[in-house]
Amino acid sequence: MAVYTEVGDAELDAFLADYDIGEAEALKGVAEGVENSNYLLTTTKGQYFLTLYEKRVDPRDLPFFLGLLDHLAARGINCPKPIHGRDGQAIRALAGKPAAVTTFLHGLWPRRIGAQHCAPIGRALAELHLAGRDFAIKRPNALSVAGWRPLFDGSRAHADEVAPGLARELGAEIDFFEANWPRDLPAGVIHADLFPDNVFFLHERLSGLIDFYFACNDALAYDVAICLNAWCFEPDGSFNTTKARAMIQAYDEVRPLAAAERAALPLLARGAALRFLLTRLYDWLHTPAGALVKRKDPLEYLAKLRFHRGVTSLADYGL
């Protein structure tokens, strides 16, 4: 979440005239994240979330994203639900950008991750995977292996300014994964970005999942691997096996991982670390000056990548 595009009062009023959610009382930009322009919208009828879709979101993908939210919400997943206008449409234009309004979820994302957060994450992720099984629209993962080299090419020239030798190391990793990425694992709809700032808790209860704008069809275990990276490392860079075990056990209670998925986890986790290293590196080098956005340190994921590269068995993940 971020703010790249400013919205004027008059154009907001005209935009809201197509909905039955009241008149605008306040619009506050949200600075976290890097993808879209996001606002907390308060109207005479309540609070909502307003998103303007920016450079990395293809407007052709919006029916998938918003349709998925409708689909998951109907199946009991607590996620933002798109608000449809009087004409039934959830996607409109605002300030020259595609835009949508969704319901507002209450809760806070956890700043200090504990093992007590990881079991609910594992359970919620498995429930999401099951709920998405019959979603009809398909969207390939544009940020899987085939997308890594073009992304790297956009940062290669300045990568060594971030860390000495980084360009060479990243090139070798991409070579490796292009030859060794796991195939034929169980697949379906994945969130693909279930980081702590995309999960809300009320006290110790998980209250909602947000930011589905990387969701796609891919290996379900890859989503688990993303969560291992996002939730199970300590601030000092060490991997917490207690958190990983809690997450996987809770996931297994809802959707048991197959033997092939468990065996592939180290490679999938290493690939997930590379994917987020590459996008963080690109954004670190290309975020527009003056954008209301918090850049994320790519070197955090370089350390995680190196950890996974040294894993010799599932015991290193507490499994």
Secondary structure per residue as TSV (DSSP state, phi and psi in degrees):
chain	resnum	aa	ss	phi	psi
A	1	M	-	360.0	144.2
A	2	A	B	-169.4	-177.4
A	3	V	B	-132.5	113.7
A	4	Y	-	-110.7	-31.0
A	5	T	S	-116.3	124.4
A	6	E	-	-83.7	146.4
A	7	V	-	-116.6	125.0
A	8	G	-	-82.0	159.0
A	9	D	H	-61.5	-44.6
A	10	A	H	-67.0	-42.3
A	11	E	H	-71.0	-30.7
A	12	L	H	-65.8	-43.5
A	13	D	H	-60.9	-41.9
A	14	A	H	-65.8	-38.4
A	15	F	H	-62.8	-47.5
A	16	L	H	-71.1	-16.7
A	17	A	T	-63.4	-19.1
A	18	D	T	-86.9	-0.8
A	19	Y	S	-116.3	169.2
A	20	D	S	-113.1	48.7
A	21	I	S	-117.1	16.9
A	22	G	-	89.2	-176.0
A	23	E	-	-98.6	150.8
A	24	A	E	-66.3	134.9
A	25	E	E	-113.4	-32.2
A	26	A	E	-157.2	149.4
A	27	L	E	-139.9	114.6
A	28	K	E	-121.2	123.7
A	29	G	E	-67.1	146.3
A	30	V	-	-112.3	124.6
A	31	A	-	-93.5	-8.4
A	32	E	-	-80.8	146.4
A	33	G	S	92.8	-173.7
A	34	V	S	-139.4	-1.9
A	35	E	S	-95.9	-55.0
A	36	N	S	-123.8	173.8
A	37	S	E	-92.7	123.5
A	38	N	E	-125.6	141.1
A	39	Y	E	-136.5	143.6
A	40	L	E	-87.1	116.7
A	41	L	E	-105.8	123.3
A	42	T	E	-111.0	126.2
A	43	T	E	-120.1	179.8
A	44	T	T	-68.7	-8.6
A	45	K	T	-113.0	-1.6
A	46	G	E	146.6	-164.0
A	47	Q	E	-110.0	141.7
A	48	Y	E	-140.6	173.1
A	49	F	E	-118.5	129.0
A	50	L	E	-113.2	127.5
A	51	T	E	-123.6	130.3
A	52	L	E	-106.3	127.4
A	53	Y	-	-88.2	125.4
A	54	E	-	-102.7	-154.7
A	55	K	T	-58.2	-39.1
A	56	R	T	-87.5	-7.5
A	57	V	S	-98.5	119.4
A	58	D	-	-78.1	121.8
A	59	P	G	-53.7	-25.7
A	60	R	G	-68.7	-17.6
A	61	D	G	-86.2	-11.6
A	62	L	H	-62.6	-37.3
A	63	P	H	-60.0	-34.1
A	64	F	H	-65.6	-52.1
A	65	F	H	-60.7	-50.8
A	66	L	H	-74.7	-34.9
A	67	G	H	-63.9	-37.6
A	68	L	H	-63.8	-42.1
A	69	L	H	-60.9	-44.4
A	70	D	H	-59.4	-44.2
A	71	H	H	-63.0	-48.6
A	72	L	H	-67.6	-41.5
A	73	A	H	-60.9	-37.6
A	74	A	H	-67.5	-18.9
A	75	R	T	-106.0	17.7
A	76	G	T	91.2	4.1
A	77	I	-	-80.2	126.7
A	78	N	-	-83.2	91.8
A	79	C	-	-135.3	165.6
A	80	P	-	-58.9	137.0
A	81	K	-	-108.6	125.1
A	82	P	B	-59.3	139.1
A	83	I	-	-91.2	123.4
A	84	H	-	-94.3	141.0
A	85	G	-	-73.3	179.1
A	86	R	T	-60.9	-25.1
A	87	D	T	-87.0	2.7
A	88	G	S	88.4	-5.3
A	89	Q	-	-87.5	142.3
A	90	A	S	-102.7	-13.6
A	91	I	-	-113.3	126.7
A	92	R	E	-137.7	-173.4
A	93	A	E	-112.2	141.3
A	94	L	E	-148.3	128.8
A	95	A	T	53.2	36.2
A	96	G	T	77.4	10.2
A	97	K	E	-125.6	150.4
A	98	P	E	-61.4	143.2
A	99	A	E	-148.1	156.5
A	100	A	E	-150.1	154.1
A	101	V	E	-112.7	137.4
A	102	T	E	-129.2	165.7
A	103	T	E	-63.7	158.3
A	104	F	-	-100.1	127.9
A	105	L	-	-98.0	139.1
A	106	H	-	-92.1	144.0
A	107	G	-	140.4	176.2
A	108	L	B	-130.7	143.3
A	109	W	-	-81.3	145.1
A	110	P	-	-76.2	123.2
A	111	R	S	-80.1	-30.2
A	112	R	S	-117.3	105.8
A	113	I	-	-78.4	128.6
A	114	G	-	-119.7	168.1
A	115	A	H	-59.7	-27.8
A	116	Q	H	-67.4	-17.4
A	117	H	H	-85.5	-25.3
A	118	C	H	-77.4	-34.6
A	119	A	H	-64.0	-47.2
A	120	P	H	-59.7	-33.7
A	121	I	H	-65.1	-46.6
A	122	G	H	-59.1	-43.2
A	123	R	H	-65.4	-46.5
A	124	A	H	-64.6	-37.3
A	125	L	H	-65.5	-43.5
A	126	A	H	-64.1	-40.7
A	127	E	H	-62.7	-39.9
A	128	L	H	-61.4	-44.7
A	129	H	H	-61.5	-40.7
A	130	L	H	-70.0	-40.6
A	131	A	H	-65.2	-28.2
A	132	G	T	-85.7	-1.0
A	133	R	T	-60.3	-35.3
A	134	D	T	-105.3	20.2
A	135	F	-	-76.7	124.6
A	136	A	-	-77.1	-32.8
A	137	I	-	-78.4	139.3
A	138	K	-	-112.2	144.5
A	139	R	-	-141.9	112.7
A	140	P	B	-62.8	155.0
A	141	N	-	-79.9	103.2
A	142	A	T	-70.2	-14.2
A	143	L	T	-112.1	30.0
A	144	S	S	-89.3	-166.6
A	145	V	H	-52.4	-42.8
A	146	A	H	-63.4	-22.6
A	147	G	H	-92.7	-6.3
A	148	W	H	-74.3	-41.0
A	149	R	H	-65.8	-46.1
A	150	P	H	-59.4	-37.2
A	151	L	H	-65.2	-43.0
A	152	F	H	-62.6	-41.3
A	153	D	H	-58.8	-29.5
A	154	G	T	-75.1	-10.2
A	155	S	T	-123.8	-9.3
A	156	R	G	-54.2	-43.4
A	157	A	G	-62.5	-27.5
A	158	H	G	-116.1	7.3
A	159	A	H	-61.0	-39.1
A	160	D	H	-71.4	-12.7
A	161	E	H	-73.9	-23.3
A	162	V	H	-84.1	-40.7
A	163	A	S	-155.8	131.5
A	164	P	T	-57.5	132.9
A	165	G	T	78.2	5.4
A	166	L	H	-65.3	-39.8
A	167	A	H	-59.7	-44.5
A	168	R	H	-66.0	-42.2
A	169	E	H	-64.5	-43.2
A	170	L	H	-65.8	-40.5
A	171	G	H	-60.0	-40.8
A	172	A	H	-66.6	-38.6
A	173	E	H	-64.1	-43.5
A	174	I	H	-64.2	-41.1
A	175	D	H	-56.4	-44.7
A	176	F	H	-62.6	-47.7
A	177	F	H	-71.9	-31.8
A	178	E	H	-62.0	-26.0
A	179	A	H	-96.2	-18.5
A	180	N	H	-129.8	10.0
A	181	W	-	-65.3	134.3
A	182	P	-	-62.6	140.8
A	183	R	-	-121.0	162.9
A	184	D	S	63.4	27.0
A	185	L	-	-84.6	156.3
A	186	P	-	-53.9	133.4
A	187	A	E	-129.1	162.7
A	188	G	E	175.2	-159.5
A	189	V	E	-74.8	129.2
A	190	I	E	-122.5	154.2
A	191	H	-	-72.6	-46.5
A	192	A	S	73.6	4.6
A	193	D	-	-157.5	39.0
A	194	L	-	-85.1	68.9
A	195	F	-	-85.5	164.6
A	196	P	G	-53.2	-35.7
A	197	D	G	-76.9	1.7
A	198	N	G	-110.2	13.7
A	199	V	E	-132.0	128.6
A	200	F	E	-104.2	141.3
A	201	F	E	-124.4	144.6
A	202	L	E	-113.2	110.6
A	203	H	T	59.6	-121.2
A	204	E	T	-105.1	10.6
A	205	R	E	-99.6	129.2
A	206	L	E	-67.5	124.4
A	207	S	E	-112.2	-7.6
A	208	G	E	173.9	154.3
A	209	L	E	-115.7	135.8
A	210	I	-	-129.9	178.6
A	211	D	-	57.2	71.5
A	212	F	-	-93.9	22.3
A	213	Y	T	-85.8	9.0
A	214	F	T	-112.9	0.2
A	215	A	-	-56.3	147.7
A	216	C	E	-169.4	-177.3
A	217	N	E	-100.8	125.6
A	218	D	E	-164.8	-176.3
A	219	A	E	-61.8	129.5
A	220	L	H	-62.5	-36.1
A	221	A	H	-67.7	-22.3
A	222	Y	H	-64.7	-36.5
A	223	D	H	-63.1	-39.6
A	224	V	H	-62.3	-42.8
A	225	A	H	-62.9	-39.0
A	226	I	H	-59.7	-42.7
A	227	C	H	-68.6	-33.8
A	228	L	H	-59.6	-40.8
A	229	N	H	-68.5	-40.8
A	230	A	H	-79.2	-28.6
A	231	W	H	-115.4	-18.6
A	232	C	S	-110.8	7.0
A	233	F	B	-101.3	143.1
A	234	E	-	-86.2	163.5
A	235	P	T	-57.2	-26.5
A	236	D	T	-83.4	2.4
A	237	G	S	93.1	-4.8
A	238	S	-	-78.2	151.6
A	239	F	B	-92.6	131.4
A	240	N	-	-98.6	104.9
A	241	T	H	-69.6	-27.3
A	242	T	H	-63.9	-42.7
A	243	K	H	-64.5	-44.4
A	244	A	H	-63.3	-42.8
A	245	R	H	-63.5	-43.3
A	246	A	H	-61.0	-41.2
A	247	M	H	-66.1	-49.0
A	248	I	H	-67.5	-41.5
A	249	Q	H	-62.0	-41.8
A	250	A	H	-67.2	-39.0
A	251	Y	H	-60.9	-46.3
A	252	D	H	-61.4	-29.6
A	253	E	H	-66.5	-26.4
A	254	V	H	-99.6	-45.7
A	255	R	S	-140.4	97.6
A	256	P	-	-61.5	131.5
A	257	L	-	-70.0	135.7
A	258	A	-	-71.6	161.0
A	259	A	H	-57.7	-39.6
A	260	A	H	-67.1	-34.0
A	261	E	H	-68.1	-42.7
A	262	R	H	-64.0	-41.9
A	263	A	H	-64.7	-30.7
A	264	A	H	-85.2	-9.1
A	265	L	H	-55.0	-45.6
A	266	P	H	-58.5	-41.6
A	267	L	H	-70.3	-40.1
A	268	L	H	-64.8	-39.8
A	269	A	H	-67.0	-38.6
A	270	R	H	-63.9	-42.9
A	271	G	H	-65.4	-38.9
A	272	A	H	-63.2	-39.8
A	273	A	H	-62.7	-40.2
A	274	L	H	-64.8	-42.8
A	275	R	H	-58.7	-45.3
A	276	F	H	-76.6	-28.6
A	277	L	H	-62.3	-45.1
A	278	L	H	-65.2	-44.2
A	279	T	H	-71.5	-36.3
A	280	R	H	-65.9	-40.2
A	281	L	H	-62.3	-45.3
A	282	Y	H	-60.4	-46.6
A	283	D	H	-68.5	-34.3
A	284	W	H	-60.0	-37.6
A	285	L	H	-90.2	-18.0
A	286	H	H	-123.9	0.0
A	287	T	-	-62.1	129.7
A	288	P	-	-60.9	141.2
A	289	A	T	-62.2	135.2
A	290	G	T	86.9	-4.4
A	291	A	-	-68.4	138.9
A	292	L	B	-80.6	83.6
A	293	V	-	-154.9	143.3
A	294	K	-	-97.5	113.7
A	295	R	-	-72.6	146.5
A	296	K	-	-107.4	139.9
A	297	D	-	-69.7	117.3
A	298	P	T	-67.9	-25.0
A	299	L	H	-68.5	-22.2
A	300	E	H	-57.8	-40.3
A	301	Y	H	-84.3	-17.7
A	302	L	H	-65.5	-42.7
A	303	A	H	-63.6	-40.3
A	304	K	H	-67.0	-41.6
A	305	L	H	-56.5	-45.6
A	306	R	H	-66.7	-34.7
A	307	F	H	-61.0	-51.1
A	308	H	H	-64.0	-32.1
A	309	R	H	-65.1	-25.3
A	310	G	T	-93.6	-0.9
A	311	V	-	-69.6	133.6
A	312	T	-	-110.2	-18.0
A	313	S	S	-159.6	168.6
A	314	L	G	-64.9	-17.3
A	315	A	G	-61.5	-27.0
A	316	D	G	-67.1	-17.0
A	317	Y	G	-102.8	8.1
A	318	G	T	79.2	16.4
A	319	L	-	-105.3	360.0
